[in-house]
Amino acid sequence: MPNPILPFEITPRDVKRKIVEGAPVKLIDVREPSEFQQASIGGAELIPMRSVPARLQGIEAMADEATVIVFCHHGVRSANVVSWLRDQGVAACQSMSGGIDRWSAEVDPGVPRY
């Protein structure tokens, strides 16, 4: 079970490091389906922001097994989602600062920027 005392945000480089090290992480993309079609991170699950409340039970289950890393385009929606999730008692979640745009700039330039 992940450490529930996590910083609110995590950088894309630190997310990549965790993935490479085999740490238990689950990537959740809270952008819209049309954005997901333009650019995505392999292995991420699309749960648009508006769908998060209906998916809370599943996200809680994910957080029991892994640190849930939430991201969006630039980090605003993901920060709102992580704040809400933490208010619901889901402590093992973090917002990826800068979103998929920063991921593309710093980690994987193969992910299109838009």
C-alpha positions in Angstrom: 0.0 0.0 0.0 1.4 3.4 -1.0 2.5 5.9 1.6 -0.6 8.1 2.2 1.5 11.1 3.1 2.4 12.3 -0.4 3.2 15.8 -1.7 0.2 17.2 -3.5 2.1 17.5 -6.8 4.7 15.4 -8.6 6.8 16.3 -11.6 6.6 14.4 -14.9 10.3 13.4 -14.4 9.5 11.9 -11.0 6.5 10.1 -12.5 8.7 8.6 -15.2 11.3 7.6 -12.6 8.7 5.8 -10.5 7.5 3.9 -13.6 11.0 2.9 -14.6 11.7 1.8 -11.0 8.6 -0.4 -11.1 6.8 1.6 -8.3 3.1 0.9 -8.1 1.5 3.9 -10.0 -1.7 4.3 -11.8 -2.0 7.1 -14.3 -5.4 8.8 -14.7 -6.0 11.3 -17.5 -8.8 13.7 -16.6 -8.9 15.4 -20.0 -11.7 15.1 -22.5 -11.9 12.2 -25.0 -11.0 14.6 -27.9 -7.8 15.7 -26.1 -7.0 12.1 -25.3 -7.2 11.3 -29.0 -4.7 14.1 -29.8 -2.1 13.0 -27.3 -1.9 10.4 -24.6 0.6 8.7 -22.2 0.8 4.9 -22.6 -0.9 3.0 -19.9 -3.0 6.0 -18.7 -6.7 5.5 -18.1 -9.0 8.2 -19.4 -11.5 9.3 -16.8 -12.7 12.8 -17.8 -13.0 15.2 -14.9 -16.8 15.3 -15.0 -16.8 11.4 -14.6 -14.6 11.3 -11.5 -17.3 11.5 -8.9 -19.2 8.5 -10.5 -15.9 6.6 -10.6 -14.8 7.3 -7.0 -15.2 3.7 -5.8 -12.9 2.5 -8.6 -10.4 5.2 -8.0 -10.4 4.4 -4.3 -9.6 0.7 -5.2 -6.8 1.9 -7.4 -5.3 4.0 -4.6 -5.3 0.9 -2.3 -2.9 -0.8 -4.7 -0.9 2.1 -6.2 -0.3 5.8 -6.1 -2.8 7.5 -8.4 -1.2 10.1 -10.6 -3.8 12.4 -12.1 -2.9 14.6 -15.0 -4.6 16.9 -17.6 -3.3 19.3 -20.2 -1.4 21.8 -18.0 -2.2 20.7 -14.4 -5.2 22.8 -13.4 -8.0 20.2 -13.8 -5.8 17.5 -12.2 -5.1 19.7 -9.2 -8.8 20.2 -8.8 -9.5 16.5 -9.0 -6.7 15.6 -6.6 -8.0 18.2 -4.1 -11.5 16.7 -4.4 -10.2 13.1 -4.1 -8.3 14.0 -1.0 -11.4 15.6 0.5 -13.1 12.2 -0.2 -10.4 10.4 1.8 -8.3 9.2 -1.2 -4.8 10.2 0.2 -2.7 8.2 -2.2 -3.1 10.5 -5.2 -1.0 13.3 -6.7 -1.4 15.8 -9.5 1.3 15.8 -12.2 2.5 19.4 -12.4 2.4 20.9 -15.9 0.2 18.0 -17.2 0.8 16.2 -20.4 2.2 19.3 -22.0 5.2 19.3 -19.5 5.4 15.5 -19.9 5.9 16.0 -23.7 8.5 18.8 -23.1 10.5 17.1 -20.4 10.0 13.3 -20.6 8.6 12.1 -24.0 8.8 14.5 -27.0 7.0 11.8 -29.0 3.8 12.8 -27.2 2.3 15.6 -29.4 1.9 19.0 -27.8 -1.3 21.0 -28.6 
